[in-house]
Each structure stands twice: as C-alpha cells, then as structure tokens.
Amino acid sequence: MLTRGREIVARAGFNPYRVDFDDKHFIDLASNNYLGLAGRAEVKEAAIAAIREHGVSLCGTPVASGHSAHARQTAKRLAAFCGLEAALFFPSCYQANNGILAVLAGEDDGIVIDRAAHASLIVGARACRAKISPFVHNSVEHLAHVLARAGKHRNIFVVTESVFSTEGSIAPLPEILALCREHDAIPVVDDSHGIGVLGASGRGALEHFGITDFPGIYTASLGKALAGMGGMVAGNAEIMERLEYLCPGLVYSTALTPPALGTLNGALDVIEREFSGLGKRLWQYREIVADALGAKRLAGEAPINAVPCGDAETAVRLTATLYQNGILATPFIEPSVPKNACVVRLIAGAGLSEEAVQRAARCIRACI
Ligand SMILES: Cc1ncc(COP(=O)(O)O)c(C=O)c1O
C-alpha cells in the first residue's frame, strides 16, 4: 500500500499528506474545524486557565491519578450535552472505537456493521471474536435483511457512523434504531462528524433526529467541531462503568490532559452560547461550495462537500491544483474509500470569512 501511495504521489508530483501552509496564503477547506473554535480566543483562554489551575498533565491513567474532579465534571457536562446518562474520555476516538467492542462482544455475539464505517470501528469489530456481517452503506433494507438472517447470538451490535466523513451522507438513524428494537440489537453510533455540527443547538446526530432515548453506545471525537483532542464514549451508566474498568485502551493509557478538558469546556461554552449563528454560517458556506461544484459534487447532507474523482491519482492531482491555487483540501484514496471511488473533500468551517469562502468558490469553479 505504501509503495503504491508513493507511486501515486511521485506521478502527481505532489504529496497531499505533507503540505506546508499558513493562514495568510491558504484557505483551509481540509480541516475538521467546523465551527472555527480551534482559533477562538475564549477556547484558548479556557485551555490556558485549565493549565494554570490543574497543570499540563495528570501523568497517570484514569484509574491511577486521572480520575480528577475536573475530568468527572467535564464528562458529566458532555454526557448531558449529548442527552446521555454518562460519558467516558479516551485518549482518542480511534482508541475508543478500537477498544469498546472487545470488552462488550465475544464469540457468542454478532456485529452488523456499515460497510463504509470508519477504519477504527472496523478494527474494533475485528478485535473481538464476534461474527461480523457487513451491510450495504446506509441501506435500511439490507440491514433488515442481514439482521433477519443473523441467527442466534447472545447480543447483536449494529455499528455505524452518523455522518460519513468522506462524502457527508447521514445515516438513517431512526430507521436503524427501529430495526435494533425489532431485533433486540444494541446500536453503536460514532458521531464524530455530527457532534457540534448537527442539531438545532449543535448537540449532534441524536438532537438532529429528535432521539431522546438512545439505547446504545455513542462515540465521538473531541478533535473535530469541538476543536480539541481525545475521544468520548457515552450511554447508560452501567455500561460506562464496565468500560471504565475493563477497556484496556482506557485503563492503560494516560488520562486526557487538563488543557484538553479546558478546551472542551471552552468549546461547549461557545456552542451553547453561539451555535445558532455559527451553525447558520457553516450551512451557508456549505451551500456556497456546493453551488460552485454543481453536478460535480457527491450527494451528501452534512456540511461536507466531496468531489468524486475515480482513481487515486486524479484525486491527488485535483488536490495539487487546488493547493497551487491557495486552497487546502483532503484527498481520500483507498483503503479509506473503495478502490476507484476516491474523493476530494472540502469543509468550509464557520471560522472562515464569507469573502474567503466566495474566493474559494470562484477558484473551485475555475479548477474543477
Ligand atoms: C468517523 C470517525 N471516527 C473516529 C475518528 C478518530 O477520531 P480521533 O482523531 O479522535 O482519534 C475519526 C477521525 O478521523 C473519524 O472521522
């Protein structure tokens, strides 16, 4: 894979995975800084205040010295923000998705997973000895078919993302939850690209769909709209307690640092205060970029615009052209997407000025 990646980069004469840029000369449509909070003064101040009060690191795992009152209060706040009973922090959402199923599922269980699910969920599913059955991406019909034929298991887990980040499609969660109820299955939903983005007040996919009694396991990255670092898992308090003591990626890994917790609190403060304006701008920018792309855009409902490119070299070349014109974009090539279904992704975050997004749109019209 690495050799093939190197060949593609050499042929395109551009390495999109090692770009050097500054804010003055580039319009950043590559980062997941959906609300622009990574540069907001209040969020930076919150991180600094947390360092002053609690230090730079807890220098221990959550079960050693990491179970601080600061961490507990922040987890409680985050769970309430998402409308769930309890939450745990992980060093990253990748680590959370990798570890939780290995604790909860074993050889007597089944895992039914969206074929396009994030690598961390797939690796996590493979880490337990449960039977894995993929279903066609976002297809309720195929999920129903797979569940009906799943056979006898102690528990069945239905694993998906809320927003699929390479194309911006949103999973039909109400229908998926209805099937879970019908088949007594436990939903596992990664809302990394929904938290801070979807819903009338930015609380994520559950708010977007009006789901108030989510019966499963919710995960999300704190490194996207929430502008920090780390991962979260949330849901029923009993399951969280089990994960807290049994999930190796949590038990044996250093707890989230005070500045990471401070950043999260600062981001939640801004979202709670300003989401109506920030969210509106994010969706407005999505439309500006979508208009510029016209028919050359993949259909996706989230504030993500993706350009289908076919093969990897075309995706890398398009990213290079955009870069030469002052726009940062992200190419997704196999194995992140299926072979010959490569895309270039553009996210115009609310932290950009409208003038910058209009300039990017003019450039996209000329380049794509
Ligand atoms: C859907 C999804 N899940 C999980 C992750 C991993 O998140 P983190 O960066 O917190 O490990 C990502 C990041 O790319 C993602 O897009």
The ligand as an ORCA input file, in Angstrom:
! r2SCAN-3c Opt
* xyz 0 1
  C     -15.793      8.884     11.954
  C     -14.523      8.994     12.723
  N     -14.372      8.267     13.840
  C     -13.262      8.335     14.569
  C     -12.199      9.143     14.194
  C     -10.973      9.188     15.042
  O     -11.024     10.307     15.871
  P      -9.756     10.758     16.744
  O      -8.990     11.704     15.883
  O     -10.308     11.390     17.965
  O      -8.988      9.533     17.041
  C     -12.311      9.916     13.046
  C     -11.192     10.784     12.629
  O     -10.770     10.798     11.517
  C     -13.495      9.846     12.275
  O     -13.638     10.561     11.152
*
